[in-house]
Amino acid sequence: MKNIVIFGAPGSGKGTQSDLLVKKYGFKHISTGDVLRAEIQNGTELGKTAKGFIDQGQLIPDELMIDILASVYDSLCPCEGVIFDGFPRTVPQAEALDKMLSERGTAVSGMLELDVPEEMLMERLIARGKSSGRADDNAETIAKRLTVYHNQTAPLIAWYEAAGKRHSVKGYGALEEINAALCEVIDQF
């Protein structure tokens, strides 16, 4: 079984590439945003607890997020593999994910980093905002999201590098070329 962390800044194409990888390999896709919305909508105990934090404008504690992910992971497996999209976002979350997978006799196979220049990320996200109407895809909010990414999430690059699990792929150009580069890495796991 392959457990893959798809990684990159907002607008790097994680969701798009995850969808293509799911189709090709039959992997399951765990998007933390989708998972949280589903848990809350389904009224699960974990969802109710998460909603309490969200309603108070607070971030969901790492322990709760891991409990939610573990529950979803267990419901999806056994399977060919799982793509984690949007998690981990910090080194403590990566450590918690490793522990959760270890308890299940497995591990992260690799971290696939979609590397995209920042000016291209801004262009992509602004274009997405215009076409989708997403309120958070405006220049000011995008700049804030990229700052948070650089300050909190980017340290994971060095963490996965030190673990020998970081695989950087050029995240711009033809969609098919990006996907082929990702598949080449996955086929080596």
Residue pairs with C-beta under 8 A, 6 or more apart in sequence:
1 77
1 78
1 79
1 80
1 81
1 82
1 106
2 25
2 27
2 80
2 81
2 82
2 109
2 186
2 189
3 81
3 82
3 84
3 101
3 106
3 107
3 108
3 109
4 21
4 27
4 81
4 82
4 83
4 84
4 108
4 109
4 110
4 111
4 112
4 186
4 189
5 83
5 84
5 87
5 88
5 94
5 97
5 108
5 110
5 111
5 112
5 160
6 14
6 17
6 18
6 21
6 83
6 84
6 85
6 112
6 114
7 14
7 111
7 112
7 113
7 114
7 156
7 157
7 160
8 14
8 113
8 114
8 115
8 116
8 171
9 116
9 118
9 121
9 146
9 149
9 153
10 121
10 125
10 142
10 145
10 146
10 149
11 116
11 121
11 122
11 124
11 125
11 128
11 142
12 114
12 115
12 116
12 121
12 171
13 114
13 116
13 124
13 171
13 178
14 85
14 86
14 114
15 31
15 85
16 175
17 112
17 114
17 178
17 179
17 182
18 29
18 31
18 83
18 85
19 29
20 175
20 179
21 27
21 83
21 179
21 182
21 183
21 186
22 28
22 29
22 83
24 179
24 183
25 80
25 81
25 186
26 79
26 80
26 81
27 79
27 80
27 81
27 82
27 83
28 76
28 77
28 79
28 80
28 81
28 82
28 83
29 82
29 83
29 85
30 69
30 72
30 73
30 76
30 82
30 83
30 84
30 85
30 87
31 85
31 86
32 65
32 69
32 85
32 86
32 87
33 86
35 68
35 69
35 72
36 47
36 50
36 54
36 60
36 68
38 47
39 46
39 47
39 50
39 68
40 47
40 48
40 50
40 51
40 54
41 47
44 71
46 64
46 67
46 68
46 71
47 68
49 64
50 60
50 64
50 68
53 59
53 60
53 61
53 64
54 60
62 90
62 92
62 93
62 96
63 96
65 87
65 93
66 93
66 96
66 97
66 100
69 84
69 87
69 97
69 100
70 100
73 82
73 100
73 104
74 104
76 82
77 104
81 109
84 97
87 93
87 97
88 94
88 96
88 97
88 156
89 152
89 153
89 156
90 152
90 153
90 155
90 156
91 155
91 156
91 159
94 156
94 159
94 160
97 108
98 107
98 108
101 107
101 108
108 165
109 165
109 189
110 165
110 166
110 167
110 185
110 186
110 189
111 156
111 160
111 165
111 166
111 167
112 167
112 169
112 182
112 185
112 186
113 157
113 160
113 166
113 167
113 168
113 169
113 171
114 169
114 171
114 178
115 168
115 169
115 170
115 171
116 124
116 171
116 172
117 172
118 146
120 172
121 142
121 146
122 139
122 142
122 143
122 146
125 137
125 142
126 137
126 138
126 139
126 142
128 134
128 137
129 135
129 136
129 137
129 138
130 137
135 141
136 142
136 145
157 166
160 166
167 185
169 178
169 181
169 182
169 185
170 178
170 181
171 178
172 178
